[in-house]
Amino acid sequence: MNADASFDHQSTGFALTGQHTSLRCESCHQKLVFAHKSSACLSCHADIHKSELGADCLRCHTTQSWNIPDMMQRHQSTRFPLLGRHATLDCQSCHPSAGFKQYTGIPLDCYGCHRADYAGTQSPNHLVAGFPTNCVQCHQVTAAIWGTGFQHNQTGFPLTGAHLAAACFDCHQNRVFKGIATTCVSCHQPAYISTKSPNHTAARFTTDCQSCHATTAWQGGLYDHNQTQFPLLGAHRVQGCIACHADNVFIGKSVDCVSCHRPEFNTAQNPNHVTAGISTQCQTCHSSSAWHPSTFSHATTRFPLTGAHLAVTCAQCHASGQFATLSTNCVDCHQTDFNNSLNPKHVAGIFGTNCIQCHTTTAWHPAQFDHSTTRFVLTGVHVGTQCVACHVSSNYKLTYVDCYQCHQSIFQQPTNPNHVLGNFNHDCAPCHTTTVWKPSTFSHATTTFPLVGAHQTVACNQCHVNNQFQNLLQTCWDCHGKDFTKYHESGPCGGPIRS
């Protein structure tokens, strides 16, 4: 086409734009054929995509340039977005040109493109190890270096502690990756066998290593003794294993204190545990915090300590190291106190040896006997009377009959009325009370001759002449005969009585 040509190509229905404006006419109109020329791109441009992407080239290309400047953005809308290193590759790296460029049917899985990489990898050999062909389990497209994206946590054995720094072949010897055991001993059997402190083999330790060791470090393993039947408490917690397991016996070891502390039991002197027959249940007196001091709870025995007993040393009661079958009777310890008591004399009085009837554990003195437990309850002035006042010559085996037993001398003293001549009953209670001996009050209403009228103010001896109180006649004539005779002889007017 000449530069001064004035043909308007837009009038043909195909406006020239972009690089089309600089082309010569014969570039498109070969043999100068102008009529019936197709306006489709493929009529001039060979379809290198082999119809895989359709006939509309303008979907991706423009007339300005055959190249596609936003191919990266366009690729993100496909089923295979470009990530990581894929975003920097040339198209032909994935879409090889073998006569034409393939865009459809390209495999989307890693192995489809990286088969050669999978087969050629030797460290580790993927084929021998039987690795899966799902590359994303170990590799990441965003990683700078191929093969740095494997996460061991995705397996059944997450890496922790020192395992994180271990090389793959430290555990995967002989390039075995599939079906490898995850138990500690499968890798650490030599360490198990060679350990001497303690000797794991001789002690028949479990091969479940994590019960004592952590992945942080093999040495300095700490066994949780609380998982056994013998949790470590107090001073036991700072003991080395060998202190108790010197015989390398760890399974079936006795948990009884004496199994370890027999020497302490045998040499104890205050008290002597052996001669005293003390139980080998050490925890009844000792604690795991310290062997000394020890504290025995006497409340667990048949004789709980109360009162002054709390401050008494063990040897005072447990003489000669006697602890087992020791009597709990008071007198067995207090026989001397019993024998020496003088007020009252316990021996002469033939007192019972059940001391708690009068004494308490708070103090031996003062003592208080509860007389209400006898057949003679103390009332009135009897309450404040000294024991010896009644229990003369330490006679405490009195058989109570009546007041006369103690008050005979007082019974003989009264003259108004005279109790002896009057042959009074020895039962003082009808006239006297325990509150006070005098005044006394006799209730004549208790007799067969109740006092009424003027009789109530008459002195006793007016009727009871010559201390006659027993079998006294009760007819009026017996007391008033003279009055009757005197009155009736003179008559009402001074004369004799007429019948």
Secondary structure in CASP SS format (residue, H / E / C, confidence):
PFRMAT SS
TARGET T0000
AUTHOR 0000-0000-0000
METHOD secondary structure of the structure
MODEL  1
M C 1.00
N C 1.00
A C 1.00
D C 1.00
A C 1.00
S C 1.00
F C 1.00
D C 1.00
H H 1.00
Q H 1.00
S H 1.00
T H 1.00
G C 1.00
F C 1.00
A C 1.00
L C 1.00
T C 1.00
G H 1.00
Q H 1.00
H H 1.00
T H 1.00
S H 1.00
L C 1.00
R C 1.00
C H 1.00
E H 1.00
S H 1.00
C H 1.00
H C 1.00
Q H 1.00
K H 1.00
L H 1.00
V C 1.00
F C 1.00
A C 1.00
H C 1.00
K C 1.00
S C 1.00
S C 1.00
A C 1.00
C H 1.00
L H 1.00
S H 1.00
C C 1.00
H C 1.00
A C 1.00
D C 1.00
I C 1.00
H C 1.00
K C 1.00
S C 1.00
E C 1.00
L C 1.00
G C 1.00
A C 1.00
D C 1.00
C H 1.00
L H 1.00
R H 1.00
C C 1.00
H C 1.00
T C 1.00
T C 1.00
Q C 1.00
S C 1.00
W C 1.00
N C 1.00
I C 1.00
P C 1.00
D C 1.00
M H 1.00
M H 1.00
Q H 1.00
R H 1.00
H H 1.00
Q C 1.00
S C 1.00
T C 1.00
R C 1.00
F C 1.00
P C 1.00
L C 1.00
L C 1.00
G H 1.00
R H 1.00
H H 1.00
A H 1.00
T H 1.00
L C 1.00
D C 1.00
C H 1.00
Q H 1.00
S H 1.00
C H 1.00
H C 1.00
P C 1.00
S E 1.00
A C 1.00
G C 1.00
F C 1.00
K E 1.00
Q C 1.00
Y C 1.00
T C 1.00
G C 1.00
I C 1.00
P C 1.00
L C 1.00
D C 1.00
C H 1.00
Y H 1.00
G H 1.00
C H 1.00
H H 1.00
R H 1.00
A H 1.00
D H 1.00
Y H 1.00
A H 1.00
G H 1.00
T C 1.00
Q E 1.00
S C 1.00
P C 1.00
N E 1.00
H H 1.00
L H 1.00
V H 1.00
A H 1.00
G C 1.00
F C 1.00
P C 1.00
T C 1.00
N C 1.00
C H 1.00
V H 1.00
Q H 1.00
C C 1.00
H C 1.00
Q C 1.00
V C 1.00
T C 1.00
A C 1.00
A C 1.00
I C 1.00
W C 1.00
G C 1.00
T C 1.00
G C 1.00
F C 1.00
Q C 1.00
H H 1.00
N H 1.00
Q H 1.00
T C 1.00
G C 1.00
F C 1.00
P C 1.00
L C 1.00
T C 1.00
G H 1.00
A H 1.00
H H 1.00
L H 1.00
A H 1.00
A C 1.00
A C 1.00
C H 1.00
F H 1.00
D H 1.00
C H 1.00
H C 1.00
Q H 1.00
N H 1.00
R H 1.00
V C 1.00
F C 1.00
K C 1.00
G C 1.00
I C 1.00
A C 1.00
T C 1.00
T C 1.00
C C 1.00
V H 1.00
S H 1.00
C H 1.00
H H 1.00
Q H 1.00
P H 1.00
A H 1.00
Y H 1.00
I H 1.00
S H 1.00
T C 1.00
K E 1.00
S C 1.00
P C 1.00
N E 1.00
H C 1.00
T C 1.00
A C 1.00
A C 1.00
R C 1.00
F C 1.00
T C 1.00
T C 1.00
D C 1.00
C H 1.00
Q H 1.00
S H 1.00
C C 1.00
H C 1.00
A E 1.00
T C 1.00
T C 1.00
A E 1.00
W C 1.00
Q C 1.00
G C 1.00
G C 1.00
L C 1.00
Y C 1.00
D C 1.00
H H 1.00
N H 1.00
Q H 1.00
T C 1.00
Q C 1.00
F C 1.00
P C 1.00
L C 1.00
L C 1.00
G H 1.00
A H 1.00
H H 1.00
R H 1.00
V H 1.00
Q C 1.00
G C 1.00
C H 1.00
I H 1.00
A H 1.00
C H 1.00
H C 1.00
A C 1.00
D C 1.00
N C 1.00
V C 1.00
F C 1.00
I C 1.00
G C 1.00
K C 1.00
S C 1.00
V C 1.00
D C 1.00
C C 1.00
V H 1.00
S H 1.00
C H 1.00
H H 1.00
R H 1.00
P H 1.00
E H 1.00
F H 1.00
N H 1.00
T H 1.00
A C 1.00
Q E 1.00
N C 1.00
P C 1.00
N E 1.00
H H 1.00
V H 1.00
T H 1.00
A H 1.00
G C 1.00
I C 1.00
S C 1.00
T C 1.00
Q C 1.00
C H 1.00
Q H 1.00
T H 1.00
C C 1.00
H C 1.00
S C 1.00
S C 1.00
S C 1.00
A C 1.00
W C 1.00
H C 1.00
P C 1.00
S C 1.00
T C 1.00
F C 1.00
S C 1.00
H H 1.00
A H 1.00
T H 1.00
T C 1.00
R C 1.00
F C 1.00
P C 1.00
L C 1.00
T C 1.00
G H 1.00
A H 1.00
H H 1.00
L H 1.00
A H 1.00
V C 1.00
T C 1.00
C H 1.00
A H 1.00
Q H 1.00
C H 1.00
H C 1.00
A H 1.00
S H 1.00
G H 1.00
Q C 1.00
F C 1.00
A C 1.00
T C 1.00
L C 1.00
S C 1.00
T C 1.00
N C 1.00
C H 1.00
V H 1.00
D H 1.00
C H 1.00
H H 1.00
Q H 1.00
T H 1.00
D H 1.00
F H 1.00
N H 1.00
N H 1.00
S C 1.00
L E 1.00
N C 1.00
P C 1.00
K E 1.00
H C 1.00
V C 1.00
A C 1.00
G C 1.00
I C 1.00
F C 1.00
G C 1.00
T C 1.00
N C 1.00
C H 1.00
I H 1.00
Q H 1.00
C C 1.00
H C 1.00
T C 1.00
T C 1.00
T C 1.00
A C 1.00
W C 1.00
H C 1.00
P C 1.00
A C 1.00
Q C 1.00
F C 1.00
D C 1.00
H H 1.00
S H 1.00
T H 1.00
T C 1.00
R C 1.00
F C 1.00
V C 1.00
L C 1.00
T C 1.00
G H 1.00
V H 1.00
H H 1.00
V H 1.00
G H 1.00
T C 1.00
Q C 1.00
C H 1.00
V H 1.00
A H 1.00
C H 1.00
H C 1.00
V H 1.00
S H 1.00
S H 1.00
N C 1.00
Y C 1.00
K C 1.00
L C 1.00
T C 1.00
Y C 1.00
V C 1.00
D C 1.00
C C 1.00
Y H 1.00
Q H 1.00
C H 1.00
H H 1.00
Q H 1.00
S H 1.00
I H 1.00
F H 1.00
Q H 1.00
Q C 1.00
P C 1.00
T E 1.00
N C 1.00
P C 1.00
N E 1.00
H C 1.00
V C 1.00
L C 1.00
G C 1.00
N C 1.00
F C 1.00
N C 1.00
H C 1.00
D C 1.00
C C 1.00
A C 1.00
P C 1.00
C C 1.00
H C 1.00
T C 1.00
T C 1.00
T C 1.00
V C 1.00
W C 1.00
K C 1.00
P C 1.00
S C 1.00
T C 1.00
F C 1.00
S C 1.00
H H 1.00
A H 1.00
T H 1.00
T C 1.00
T C 1.00
F C 1.00
P C 1.00
L C 1.00
V C 1.00
G H 1.00
A H 1.00
H H 1.00
Q H 1.00
T H 1.00
V C 1.00
A C 1.00
C H 1.00
N H 1.00
Q H 1.00
C H 1.00
H C 1.00
V H 1.00
N H 1.00
N H 1.00
Q C 1.00
F C 1.00
Q C 1.00
N C 1.00
L C 1.00
L C 1.00
Q C 1.00
T C 1.00
C H 1.00
W H 1.00
D H 1.00
C H 1.00
H H 1.00
G H 1.00
K H 1.00
D H 1.00
F H 1.00
T H 1.00
K H 1.00
Y H 1.00
H H 1.00
E H 1.00
S H 1.00
G C 1.00
P C 1.00
C C 1.00
G C 1.00
G C 1.00
P C 1.00
I C 1.00
R C 1.00
S C 1.00
END
